[in-house]
Amino acid sequence: CLLAAVSSMAVVVVGICDSCQTNNVACLNETHYRMCSANVAPNQILKCGENKVCTEYAAICMDKDAVPAACPADGANGSCETCNGNNLFVCTSRTTFQMCDGTTLTDQVTYCKDNKICSISSGKYCVDSCEITGSVECDRVAP
């Protein structure tokens, strides 16, 4: 009697968004991250290069075709408008916005002042929360 054991292994990617990982970064979405170190100024958001994703590995940004993102697109909270070729700026979180270059976000992240919320549609970029009617334009903690 011959007994054969068959093993199958499935890879499950669980979104680890905005949480410090063993590589000392917190991936905020597929392509942006912040450093997790007391020696680095807080709220600096960095972007992975072209066709790279933020990972849990020592090499923070790796080819998107080689490894899964630590914070996949469906793992980031909230929904936000994207660059569609018609808008100059979009909110990328409750308190940040970025310039569009056609259908691509530029790398520079601009922060609203304390206690202000991103509102591109207001024409003021950032407003007091009492000025928001309805829902916020981008309900994410970070870009």
LOMI-452644 format. One record per atom (N, C-alpha, C): residue number from 1; x, y, z. Coordinates in pm, 1 decimal, decimal comma. Example, Ala and Ser with C-alpha at 12.3 -4.5 7.8 and 13.67 -1.06 7.14 Angstrom:
# residues 2
   nr        px        py        pz
    1    1319,0    -569,0     780,0
    1    1230,0    -450,0     780,0
    1    1320,0    -330,0     780,0
    2    1285,0    -225,0     708,0
    2    1367,0    -106,0     714,0
    2    1290,0       3,0     787,0
# end
This chain:
# residues 143
   nr        px        py        pz
    1      85,0    -117,4       0,0
    1       0,0       0,0       0,0
    1      90,2     124,6       0,0
    2      66,0     208,1     -90,2
    2     146,1     329,2    -102,9
    2      60,6     448,1     -63,4
    3     111,3     527,5      27,7
    3      38,1     644,6      75,5
    3     109,4     769,4      26,1
    4      39,3     847,4     -44,9
    4      98,9     971,1     -97,3
    4      34,8    1089,8     -28,3
    5     114,9    1176,6      16,6
    5      64,3    1297,9      81,4
    5      76,1    1412,7     -17,7
    6     -32,6    1477,8     -35,8
    6     -33,3    1591,3    -126,5
    6     -55,2    1716,4     -44,0
    7      28,0    1810,8     -69,2
    7      19,3    1935,3       6,7
    7      -2,1    2050,1     -90,7
    8     -93,0    2134,9     -55,2
    8    -108,8    2254,6    -136,5
    8     -96,8    2374,3     -45,4
    9     -37,0    2473,8     -97,8
    9     -15,7    2592,3     -17,5
    9     -75,8    2710,7     -90,3
   10    -157,5    2785,7     -21,7
   10    -217,4    2904,8     -81,0
   10    -157,1    3027,3     -15,4
   11    -130,1    3126,6     -95,8
   11     -77,1    3251,3     -43,5
   11    -194,8    3345,1     -19,5
   12    -206,3    3391,0     101,6
   12    -313,0    3483,4     136,3
   12    -249,6    3616,1     173,0
   13    -290,0    3720,6     105,8
   13    -237,0    3852,8     135,0
   13    -337,7    3926,7     220,7
   14    -296,8    3960,7     339,6
   14    -382,2    4036,6     429,0
   14    -328,3    4179,0     432,1
   15    -412,9    4274,2     405,9
   15    -368,2    4412,2     402,4
   15    -319,2    4460,9     536,5
   16    -195,4    4507,6     540,9
   16    -137,1    4564,7     661,7
   16    -116,8    4712,3     631,1
   17    -224,0    4788,2     640,4
   17    -218,0    4928,5     602,0
   17    -196,1    5018,8     722,3
   18    -105,2    5113,6     708,6
   18     -73,6    5213,0     810,9
   18     -38,1    5150,3     945,0
   19      37,2    5041,0     938,9
   19      82,4    4972,1    1059,6
   19     231,6    4943,1    1044,1
   20     310,3    4979,1    1145,2
   20     455,1    4959,4    1136,8
   20     488,2    4810,8    1126,5
   21     574,1    4778,4    1030,5
   21     612,6    4640,6    1004,0
   21     756,6    4617,1    1050,4
   22     804,1    4495,0    1035,8
   22     939,4    4460,6    1079,8
   22    1047,1    4533,2     999,8
   23    1014,5    4585,8     881,5
   23    1112,4    4661,2     802,4
   23    1111,8    4810,4     839,2
   24    1041,8    4844,5     947,3
   24    1036,4    4981,1    1001,8
   24     969,3    5083,7     911,2
   25     874,0    5040,1     831,0
   25     789,2    5130,9     755,2
   25     643,8    5087,9     771,5
   26     555,2    5181,2     747,3
   26     412,2    5152,0     743,9
   26     364,8    5183,7     603,2
   27     320,6    5082,0     530,0
   27     267,2    5103,4     395,6
   27     128,8    5166,0     410,9
   28     107,7    5277,0     343,1
   28     -19,0    5348,7     354,5
   28    -117,1    5307,9     245,2
   29     -64,9    5265,8     133,1
   29    -142,1    5208,3      24,0
   29     -42,9    5126,3     -58,6
   30     -75,9    5092,8    -180,6
   30      14,4    5009,3    -259,2
   30     150,1    5074,3    -285,4
   31     155,0    5206,5    -296,6
   31     277,4    5272,8    -342,2
   31     337,1    5375,4    -246,0
   32     269,3    5409,5    -137,7
   32     318,6    5511,7     -45,0
   32     342,7    5451,8      93,8
   33     441,3    5507,3     163,4
   33     473,2    5458,6     297,6
   33     532,0    5570,4     382,8
   34     537,3    5545,3     512,9
   34     601,6    5636,8     606,2
   34     700,4    5556,0     689,7
   35     802,4    5623,9     740,0
   35     904,0    5558,5     822,0
   35     852,0    5541,8     964,8
   36     891,6    5434,5    1029,5
   36     852,7    5408,2    1168,1
   36     977,9    5415,9    1255,5
   37    1022,6    5534,6    1282,1
   37    1142,6    5553,8    1361,8
   37    1129,4    5683,8    1439,2
   38    1166,6    5679,3    1565,3
   38    1162,0    5798,8    1648,3
   38    1262,9    5903,5    1600,4
   39    1359,9    5860,9    1521,1
   39    1464,3    5951,9    1473,5
   39    1431,1    6018,3    1340,0
   40    1314,1    5987,4    1284,8
   40    1271,9    6045,1    1157,1
   40    1149,0    6131,5    1184,1
   41    1147,4    6250,5    1126,6
   41    1033,0    6340,4    1145,5
   41     904,7    6270,1    1101,7
   42     797,9    6282,8    1180,3
   42     672,6    6214,8    1146,6
   42     604,0    6279,8    1026,1
   43     508,6    6209,5     971,2
   43     423,3    6257,6     861,9
   43     496,8    6284,2     731,0
   44     611,7    6224,3     712,3
   44     677,8    6232,0     582,8
   44     633,4    6110,5     503,0
   45     567,4    6134,5     392,3
   45     517,0    6024,7     311,7
   45     605,5    6009,2     189,3
   46     652,2    5887,3     169,7
   46     742,3    5856,3      59,6
   46     669,6    5770,0     -42,7
   47     713,9    5776,8    -166,3
   47     649,5    5701,6    -273,5
   47     748,7    5605,3    -335,8
   48     703,0    5483,4    -361,2
   48     785,1    5386,0    -432,7
   48     800,3    5430,4    -577,1
   49     902,0    5381,2    -643,1
   49     926,9    5417,4    -782,3
   49     826,3    5355,9    -878,7
   50     844,8    5384,2   -1003,5
   50     758,8    5335,7   -1111,3
   50     749,6    5182,7   -1108,6
   51     628,4    5130,5   -1113,1
   51     599,6    4986,4   -1114,0
   51     650,5    4912,6    -990,2
   52     661,3    4985,3    -877,9
   52     704,1    4924,7    -751,5
   52     589,7    4934,0    -651,0
   53     586,1    4840,5    -557,2
   53     486,3    4842,5    -450,3
   53     556,2    4838,0    -315,7
   54     489,4    4891,8    -214,9
   54     540,5    4888,7     -78,0
   54     521,1    4747,7     -22,4
   55     628,4    4693,1      35,3
   55     623,7    4555,0      84,1
   55     661,9    4546,0     231,3
   56     650,3    4428,5     284,6
   56     690,8    4399,9     421,7
   56     837,0    4356,5     429,5
   57     905,4    4351,3     316,2
   57    1041,9    4301,3     309,5
   57    1144,9    4411,9     333,4
   58    1270,0    4371,6     356,4
   58    1377,7    4467,2     383,2
   58    1392,4    4567,1     268,2
   59    1379,3    4519,9     145,8
   59    1376,9    4610,3      30,8
   59    1233,6    4663,5      26,4
   60    1212,7    4780,5      78,8
   60    1077,8    4833,9     101,5
   60     993,2    4833,3     -25,7
   61    1047,7    4882,0    -135,1
   61     974,0    4888,0    -261,2
   61    1031,5    4784,5    -357,7
   62     943,5    4700,2    -409,6
   62     986,1    4594,7    -501,1
   62     893,4    4593,0    -622,1
   63     937,6    4525,4    -729,0
   63     857,1    4516,1    -851,2
   63     718,8    4461,1    -821,2
   64     616,8    4528,4    -873,1
   64     479,2    4488,1    -844,8
   64     445,8    4351,5    -903,2
   65     518,5    4307,9   -1003,3
   65     493,6    4176,4   -1061,7
   65     563,2    4064,1    -983,9
   66     655,4    4099,7    -893,8
   66     733,0    3998,6    -821,7
   66     675,1    3965,1    -684,0
   67     618,8    4063,2    -617,5
   67     568,0    4042,4    -481,5
   67     435,4    4116,4    -462,4
   68     353,5    4069,1    -369,9
   68     227,7    4140,7    -342,7
   68     254,4    4264,4    -257,3
   69     171,1    4364,8    -272,4
   69     180,7    4485,1    -189,6
   69     138,1    4450,8     -47,8
   70     207,3    4507,6      51,5
   70     169,6    4483,8     190,9
   70      34,4    4546,7     222,2
   71       1,3    4653,4     152,8
   71    -128,1    4719,4     169,0
   71    -193,4    4726,5      31,3
   72    -263,6    4620,4      -8,7
   72    -322,5    4618,2    -142,0
   72    -431,2    4723,8    -159,1
   73    -464,7    4753,3    -282,5
   73    -562,1    4858,0    -313,7
   73    -692,0    4839,7    -236,3
   74    -735,7    4716,4    -220,5
   74    -860,7    4694,4    -147,7
   74    -839,8    4692,1       3,3
   75    -715,0    4710,3      48,3
   75    -687,7    4713,9     191,4
   75    -684,2    4854,2     248,0
   76    -662,0    4953,5     162,9
   76    -658,7    5092,4     207,9
   76    -802,4    5138,5     232,3
   77    -822,5    5207,8     342,0
   77    -958,4    5248,0     376,2
   77   -1002,8    5369,8     297,4
   78   -1130,4    5381,8     277,3
   78   -1186,8    5499,7     213,1
   78   -1174,1    5498,4      62,3
   79   -1244,4    5589,6       1,1
   79   -1235,2    5603,2    -143,7
   79   -1205,6    5748,1    -176,4
   80   -1130,6    5768,7    -281,7
   80   -1088,5    5903,3    -318,8
   80   -1092,9    5917,5    -469,4
   81   -1113,2    6039,9    -513,0
   81   -1110,6    6067,9    -655,6
   81    -968,9    6045,7    -707,3
   82    -959,1    6001,9    -829,9
   82    -827,7    5981,3    -890,9
   82    -806,1    6083,9   -1000,5
   83    -683,3    6096,7   -1043,2
   83    -651,1    6187,3   -1153,6
   83    -714,4    6132,0   -1280,8
   84    -800,6    6210,6   -1341,8
   84    -873,2    6162,3   -1459,5
   84    -839,1    6241,0   -1586,6
   85    -740,1    6327,6   -1577,9
   85    -703,0    6407,9   -1693,4
   85    -770,5    6544,3   -1695,4
   86    -875,5    6561,2   -1614,8
   86    -948,6    6688,1   -1609,4
   86    -923,9    6766,9   -1481,9
   87    -871,4    6700,8   -1377,8
   87    -851,3    6770,4   -1251,1
   87    -703,9    6803,5   -1229,7
   88    -679,0    6919,5   -1169,2
   88    -542,2    6962,8   -1143,2
   88    -491,6    6907,6   -1009,6
   89    -581,7    6899,2    -910,2
   89    -548,1    6845,2    -778,3
   89    -654,5    6745,9    -735,5
   90    -616,7    6650,0    -651,5
   90    -712,2    6560,1    -587,3
   90    -671,9    6541,6    -441,7
   91    -771,5    6523,9    -355,6
   91    -744,3    6488,3    -216,6
   91    -695,4    6344,2    -216,3
   92    -586,6    6318,4    -144,0
   92    -533,3    6182,7    -135,3
   92    -552,1    6123,3       3,3
   93    -602,7    6202,9      96,4
   93    -644,4    6157,6     229,0
   93    -731,3    6268,8     286,5
   94    -775,6    6251,8     411,2
   94    -856,4    6357,3     474,3
   94    -778,9    6487,8     487,4
   95    -646,6    6478,0     496,9
   95    -566,5    6597,4     526,2
   95    -453,5    6623,0     426,4
   96    -454,2    6554,9     311,2
   96    -349,6    6575,1     210,9
   96    -409,5    6585,1      71,0
   97    -333,8    6651,1     -18,1
   97    -371,4    6652,3    -158,9
   97    -246,1    6651,9    -243,8
   98    -263,7    6613,1    -370,0
   98    -152,0    6607,0    -463,2
   98    -194,4    6662,9    -597,9
   99     -96,1    6708,4    -673,6
   99    -120,2    6759,6    -808,3
   99    -128,1    6642,6    -905,8
  100    -209,5    6659,4   -1006,8
  100    -221,7    6559,3   -1113,0
  100    -141,4    6602,8   -1234,1
  101     -80,5    6507,2   -1297,9
  101     -15,6    6527,7   -1426,0
  101     -90,0    6436,6   -1523,2
  102    -196,9    6488,7   -1579,0
  102    -284,3    6405,4   -1661,8
  102    -359,2    6307,2   -1573,6
  103    -331,9    6177,9   -1592,0
  103    -397,8    6075,0   -1511,5
  103    -304,7    6017,5   -1404,5
  104    -192,3    6085,3   -1379,0
  104     -92,6    6038,0   -1282,9
  104     -74,1    6138,4   -1170,4
  105     -66,1    6088,3   -1047,1
  105     -34,6    6174,2    -932,2
  105     113,1    6211,3    -935,4
  106     144,2    6336,4    -905,2
  106     284,3    6375,0    -888,8
  106     331,2    6326,5    -751,5
  107     460,0    6327,9    -726,1
  107     514,6    6274,2    -601,6
  107     492,4    6363,4    -480,0
  108     479,5    6493,5    -499,5
  108     470,5    6588,1    -387,9
  108     336,0    6576,9    -316,4
  109     341,0    6546,4    -185,6
  109     221,1    6540,7    -102,2
  109     212,7    6671,0     -24,1
  110      99,7    6741,0     -32,6
  110      79,5    6866,5      39,4
  110     -16,4    6841,4     155,1
  111      19,1    6892,7     272,9
  111     -59,5    6871,0     394,1
  111    -144,8    6992,2     427,5
  112    -267,3    6967,0     471,0
  112    -352,0    7073,9     523,4
  112    -299,4    7113,7     660,7
  113    -330,1    7234,5     704,6
  113    -293,6    7277,6     839,0
  113    -371,6    7195,5     941,1
  114    -327,4    7198,7    1066,9
  114    -396,6    7126,2    1173,6
  114    -544,3    7161,8    1175,8
  115    -626,3    7061,8    1200,7
  115    -771,6    7076,4    1211,8
  115    -839,5    7120,3    1082,7
  116    -775,3    7099,7     970,0
  116    -834,8    7128,8     839,4
  116    -852,4    6998,4     762,7
  117    -950,6    6996,0     672,6
  117    -981,5    6877,7     593,6
  117    -968,6    6913,2     445,4
  118    -915,0    6821,8     367,1
  118    -898,2    6845,5     224,4
  118   -1033,5    6860,9     156,5
  119   -1044,6    6967,0      76,4
  119   -1166,7    6992,1      -0,6
  119   -1129,7    7068,4    -127,5
  120   -1090,5    6995,0    -229,0
  120   -1053,6    7057,1    -356,4
  120   -1175,9    7125,2    -418,5
  121   -1292,8    7063,0    -403,6
  121   -1413,7    7117,4    -465,9
  121   -1453,3    7253,7    -409,2
  122   -1405,8    7286,5    -288,4
  122   -1437,4    7416,0    -228,5
  122   -1359,0    7529,4    -294,0
  123   -1250,8    7493,8    -363,0
  123   -1164,0    7595,2    -421,7
  123   -1062,5    7649,0    -322,3
  124   -1069,5    7602,1    -196,9
  124    -977,2    7647,9     -92,1
  124    -871,5    7542,1     -59,6
  125    -879,9    7425,0    -116,7
  125    -791,6    7310,3     -93,5
  125    -815,5    7245,2      41,7
  126    -812,2    7322,6     151,1
  126    -833,9    7270,1     285,7
  126    -929,7    7363,0     360,9
  127   -1025,6    7304,7     432,2
  127   -1127,6    7384,2     500,4
  127   -1151,4    7331,4     641,7
  128   -1219,7    7411,8     723,7
  128   -1263,3    7365,2     855,4
  128   -1367,6    7256,3     836,0
  129   -1374,9    7161,7     926,9
  129   -1470,3    7051,1     913,0
  129   -1615,0    7099,5     906,7
  130   -1645,0    7213,2     969,9
  130   -1782,5    7264,7     967,5
  130   -1822,0    7314,1     827,7
  131   -1724,2    7335,0     739,5
  131   -1753,3    7378,9     604,1
  131   -1784,8    7263,0     509,8
  132   -1762,2    7141,0     555,0
  132   -1788,6    7023,2     472,3
  132   -1937,7    6992,9     476,5
  133   -1998,6    6989,1     360,1
  133   -2138,8    6949,3     352,4
  133   -2143,0    6810,2     290,0
  134   -2207,4    6718,3     355,1
  134   -2207,7    6580,1     307,1
  134   -2084,0    6507,9     355,0
  135   -2026,2    6424,9     269,3
  135   -1909,1    6346,8     308,8
  135   -1780,6    6414,6     262,0
  136   -1669,6    6374,0     323,3
  136   -1540,4    6428,8     284,4
  136   -1502,3    6373,8     146,5
  137   -1418,9    6446,6      74,2
  137   -1381,7    6407,0     -61,2
  137   -1295,9    6282,1     -65,6
  138   -1217,1    6260,6      39,6
  138   -1127,9    6144,1      43,8
  138   -1122,4    6094,0     187,3
  139   -1187,3    5983,2     211,6
  139   -1197,2    5931,7     348,3
  139   -1088,9    5827,7     375,4
  140    -963,4    5873,0     369,6
  140    -848,2    5789,6     402,9
  140    -766,9    5859,2     508,8
  141    -699,1    5783,4     590,0
  141    -612,5    5840,2     692,2
  141    -488,0    5900,2     628,6
  142    -433,6    5833,7     527,7
  142    -310,7    5880,5     461,7
  142    -316,2    5843,6     313,9
  143    -238,7    5914,9     231,1
  143    -239,9    5883,3      87,5
  143    -185,6    5745,5      57,2
# end
